[in-house]
Amino acid sequence: MAADARQAPALFDPGAYRRFRFLDRELDARGTVTLSYGLDEEIVFVERFGVPLMRRPEAGLDAGERRRVEGLVALLHWVAGVSYFKTALPAEVGCETGAPPPATAALLEALYSEGLGELAYVNRLDSLPRPCFPRASGGAPWAREAEPLGRVLVPVGGGKDSVVALEIARRASPELALFSVGNAAPIARTVAASGLSRLLATRTLDPGLGALNAAGAINGHVPVTAIVSCVALLTAALNGFDQVAMANERSASAGNVSFDGVVVNHQFSKGLRAERLLGAALEELAPGMRCYSILRPASELAVARAFARLERYHGAFTSCNAVFRSDPELRASSWCCDCPKCRFVFLALAPFSEPAHLRAVFGRDLLDEPGQFEGFALLTATGGHKPFECVGEEQESIAAIRLLADDPRWSSHGVVARLAREVLPRFPAEVGDPARVLALSDEHELPAAIMNEVRALLAA
């Protein structure tokens, strides 16, 4: 009989497991999603999501409403399994609840391989995992075309990107709401500053996963944005929305380092390729539902320029990932001011901000602290590769440094002066050209109807 993860052996050998199994899934009348997975016949994982029901919180979901979203529940089951697959990275995958259709299988193979590229690289594995998912023939039996509603759900993470995304969506659609998985302080503050309604989902990982990691399971970064997207899509469908507008800029498609024949990208599930793979899967599983990034045409630097004008959020947002650590003892309350994310956000906002204002937001002036130089230089890949963090492309950091070096408000700050003196000469003048970096791209999957609002907020 299989044991749950809490009864796993004291010493866990990832190489002992041959097969990862998708065992069962259920959406109950109260909006609780229960997902079950297994490693061989030995270990069972159970994860739960609480999906909010805005329209009928007391009556709950009837059988017909649950059948209507079976494709999205299946998608969440398959995508969220990556958190448990990574413990052993077995060679085989078994879909005991039914195989995914072809485009969905292609999405999953990308998430379970390139989406785990950073994990493989950091753990010094010999190669990427490359599981092959079975493919169902004849499409998904539960897929039903939905009537287009034009109602938009905007996931909020508490950082600058989701703020700009929600403000574009506010201008483009009269019918929108915000969404989050969990209610970390920056998320709650951002929602309050927006004045918009919010649908709040919860996620409960298998309680034994932490102990398994401590016992020797493979651990590291997973494509969490793909999981959030799937929870948002299910929440949208159950609450009368047909569009999910993510806040992933074009910079998210740029990778960090080459490994095993691919460019490993910390933000793989935020990139345009993953977005297009997800779109193809939705055509199979939930026709009529759309998930796209409203910031895709823009660089991080362009998003920062737009955010700098939205001052009512400046006391609410925090982009530092230390705030979101799962271990409460390691969790920061605000900006840690000593990580790649803090440095990049400070650098990206600086050309469009007064020094005193950024000091008030962060509590410190990171560009006038000599010990921060190497960290800022690394954002340009000077001294190593771009950090495994949600930071912009190297050329964006170079563009920001060029702007600051020419800005009398910032040029005398110690780190700026040294970056201008020691880093900028390493690059030709055309690399990190601010005008080119700030220009919008035509490569995106945005509905044409919202492009005017995208340009209004991001292009100037």
N, C-alpha and C positions, 0 to 999 in steps of 0.2 A: 504493500500500500504506500502511496506517495505521502510524504510528510510536507507540512507547510514550511515556509522559509524560516520560521522561528525555531524549528526543530532540525535545522541543517547541521551538518557535522562541524566540530570545532575547527577543523582544518579543511578548507574547501579547495578542491583541485579542479580548476576550470577545464583542464584537458580530459577529465573523466566523463564528460557529458557529450553525447553525440547528437541529440535532437532537442530543439526548442518547439514547444507545443502550444498552440492556441486552443484552449480547452472549452471555454464557455463565455457567454456574454448575456447580460440581461438589463433592460431598462424597465424599472417598475413604475407604478402609477404615480409615485411621488417625485419622480425625476432622478432617482438614484440609479446610476449605471454601475454594474458590478462586472468586472472583467477578470477572467481566470487564465493563467498560463502555467506551463510546466517545463521542467528540465527532465528529460527522459521519463521514467516512471517514479522518480525519487522525490522531487521537490515541486511544490505547488505554490504559486504566487497569486494573491488576490488584491486587486486595486479597485478603488471606488471613486467615482465622481458624483458630486451633488449638482445637478443641473437646475437652475432656477426656473420657476414657472410663473411668469408674470400675469398671464391671462386667467389661469385657473388654479391658483395655489392651493385652495381648499378641496375642490372637487377632484383634482388630479387628472391624470391622463387616462383616457379610455383605450380599449384595445386597438381601435382604428387609428388613433393618433400615434400610438406606439409602432404600429405596422408601417405607417407612412414614413418614419425616420429610421427604419431598420438598416438601410444602406449607410447612414451616417453613424449609427451605433457600431456597425461592422468596421467602418473606416477607423473610428476611434480605437476599437479593440486592436486592430492590426498595427496602427501607428504607435499607440502607447506601449505596446509590448517591447519596444526597443530598450526601455529602461531595465528590463529583466533579461532579455537576450544578451545584453552586454556583460552579464556576470560571468558567462562562460564562452560566449561566441561559438556555439556549436555549429557544425558544418551543415546540418539538416534542419529544415523547418517543416512542421506538420500542422495543417489547418483543419482541425477536427470539427470545426463549425462550418466548414465549407471554404473552398478556395476563392481567392479574389479574382475578379475579371482582369483581362490583360493590362490595361493602362494602370489599374490600381496596383497590380503586382510590380509593374515597372517603378512606380513611386516607392513602394516598400523596399525593393532591392536597392534603390538609391539611398534611402534613409538608413537602411541597415548596413550600408557599406560606406559610401562617401560621408554620410551623416555621422558615422563613427570614426572618421578619418583622424580627427584630433586625438581621440581616445587611443587609437592604434599607435599613432606617432609618439604620444607622451609615454605610453606604457612600453615602448620599444618592442612592439610586436614585429614579427617577420614580414607581415603583409596586412592589408586591409581584410576585414571579414567580407566574404562575398556569397551570402546565402542565396539560394535559388528558390523563389516562392512558386508553388503550384499555381496554375492558371485555370480558372473556370471557363468553360465554353458556353457561348450563347448569352453572355452578358449577365447582369445581376437581376434576379427574379423580382426583387422588391422595388426597383427603380421606377419612379413615377414622375412625370413632368409636372412641375408646379407652375401656377399662374404668377407672372412677374408682378412684384409688389413695389419694388423700388425702395424698400425699407432697409436701412443700413445699421449694422451693429459694428461698433468700433472698439476693439480690444485696447485696454489701457494698461501700461506697465509702470507708470509713474515717472517716466523720463521725458526728455524733450521731444523725441520723435512722435510718441503717441499724442502729445499735446498738439503738435502741428497737424497731425492726421485728423484729430477730432475737430479742429477748427476748420479745416478744409471741408470735412464731411458736413459740419454744421451749415456752412455756406451753400453746399451743393444739394442737400437733402433736407426737407422739412420734417422727415420722419426718421429719426435716428435715436439710438441709445448707446451707452457705453457698456463695456463688458470687462470683467477681469476674473482670473483664477486666483483666489485668495485676495486678502485685503491688507497688504503691507501698507505701512504709513504713507509712503509717497503716492501710492495709488489712491488711498482715501483722500489725501489732500488735493490731488489733481482732480478727482471727481467733484469734490466740494467746490473747487475754484471754477469748474466748468459750468456748474448749475444744471447739468443734464442728469437724467435718470440713468441708473446703472444696474445691470444684471450680474449678480455675483455667484460664480461657481466655486465649488470646493474640490480639492483633489487629496485623496488619502492613499499614499503609497503603501505597498505591503509592509506591515510593521517589522518583518524580519529581514528586510533588505539591508538595513544598516549593519546588522550582525553578520550577514553573509559577506558584505564588503570587508568587514574587519577580519573575517576568517580566511580571506584570500581570493575573493571574487574579483574579477576585472572591474575596475571602476574608473569613471571619468566622464567627460562631457558627452551629452546626448543631444540630438536635434529637438530640443524642447519646444521651439517655436512651432514645429509641425504638430505637436501634441496640443498646444494652446489653440492653434487654428482649428483643429478637429473638434475640440470642446466648444469653441465659439460657433462653429457651423451647426452643431447639434442644438446648442442653445438658441441660435437664430431660428432654425426651422421649427422648434417647439413654441416659439413666441411670436411668430408672424413676421419674421425678417427673412429676406432672401439674399442679402449681400453682407459679407464680412469684409471690412476695409482694414487691412493691416497697416502697420507703420514701418515698413521695410524699405530703405532707400537703395539706390543702385549700388552704393558702396558695399552693401552686404554680399554682393556676388563676387567680390574680389577675395582671393585666397591668401593663405599665410606662408605655406611652404610646400615643396614638392615631395611626395612620398609614394612609393609603389605605383608609379605611373599616373598619379592624379595630383591635382593641386588641392591640398588639404585646406578646408575653409571652416574656421570656427563658426561662421554664420551660415553654413550650408543650407539649413532649412529656411533661412530668411532670403535666400538668393532667388534670382529670376528663374533659374532652371527648376528649382524645387516648386516654385509657384506654378509654373506651367505643368509640371507633372501632377500636382494636386488638382489643377483645373481639369485635366484629362480624366482623372479618377472621379471627379464629381460628375462629369458627363455620364459616367457609367452607373454611379451609385445614387446620385441625387440630382437628376436633371433640373435645371432652373435655379439651383443654388450657385452662388458665385463667391469666390474668395480671391481678392487681389490686394496689392499694396498701393495705397493712395500716394505714397511718397516715392514710388519707383523711379520716376524720371529724374529725381534730384540726388545730388551728392549729400553727404553728411554736412559739408560746409554750408551748402545752400539751406539745408534744414535748420542749421544753427543760426543762420542769418534771419530766417523767418521767426524762429523761437525768440531771438533777442528782442523782437518787437512785442512779444506777448508777455508783458511784464507782470500781469496779475498771477501768472503761474510760477514766477521765479522763486517765490518763497515756499512753493509747494513741491516742486519736482526734485528728484534725486536720481541720477543715472548710475551711481556707484553700485556695483553688484554686491558689495559687502553688506548692503542693507537687506539683501534677499537670501543670505546664507541659511541653509536649512537648520543648522545647529544654532540655537539661540545664544549660546555662550560666545560664538564667533561673529554674531550679527552686529553690524554697526548701526548706529542710530541715524547717521547722516553721511556726508561725504567723508571717506577715509583719507583723502588727499595724498594717497601713496600707492595708487594702482594705475594701470594703463588707461582705464576708463575715466577716472577722475582727470588725469592729465589731458586726454584727448578732448573731453568736453570743455575743459577750461581753455585749451588751445583753440578749439573751434569757435567758441563764443567770444574770445578776446577781441578779434578784429572788429566786432560789431557792438562792443560794450566799453563802458568806462571802467578803468582799473578799480576805482572805489566800489563800483557796483558789484563786480565779480568778487572782490574781497568780502563784501557783505554776504553774497550767496554762498561762497565756499568756506568762509571763515579764515582764509589765508590767501596770499598771493603766490600761487605756485610758480609763476614765471619770474619771481624775484627771490627764489630759494635756490642757492647754488647746488645743493644736493639733488635737485630734481633734473639736472641737465641730462644725464644719461637716459633717464626714462623718457624724456621728451625726444631725444635724438632717436631712440628706438622706434618711435612712431613713424619715422621716415625710413626704417630698416637700416639705420646707421648703427653699427655695432651688433647686428643680428637680424632676425626676421621680425616682421610685424607681429606684435604680441597676439596670443590666442585670447582675444577679447573682442567685444562688439565695438570696434573702433574703425574709423574710416580708412580709405586707401592711403598708401604712403604719399601719393601726390597731393592729397588733400591737406595733409599735415605740412608738406612743403609749401603749398599755396598759403596756408595760414601764417607760416613763418615769414614768407615774403611780404604779406600784408602788414604784419606787426613790425618788421624791420623798417618799413617805410612810414610807420605811424608814430608821430612824436609822443603820443600818450604812452606807448609801450616800448619804443626802441631802446630806451636807456635801462630797462629792466635787465637784471643780470643774465638770466637764462636766455632772453631774447637776443641780447647782444652776442652771447657766445654761440647760439644757434646760427645767427647770421654770419658769424665769423668762421665757424668750423664746419657747419653742416651744409649751408647753402652752396658754397663753392664746389661741393662734390657733384652737383647736378647741373646739367645744361639749363639755359634760361627757359626753354620751352617746357621743361618738366615742372609741374606744379604751377602752371600759369593760372592765376586766379580767375581770369575771365572764362577760361575754358572749363575749369573745375566747377564754377558756379552756374554754367549753362545747363539747361534741362536737356535730357535725352529723349529720343523718340522710341526707345526700346522699353516697352511696358505693356501691361494687359489692362489698362484702365478703360472704363466706359467713356466714350466720347463726350457724353453729357456733362461730365465733371471736369473736363480738362481746362475750361476757362477759370474755374476756381483754383485749380492746381497752379496754373500760371500766375494768377493774381497774388497768391500767397508766397510762392516759391521762386518766381522768376525775377524778382526785383528786391 
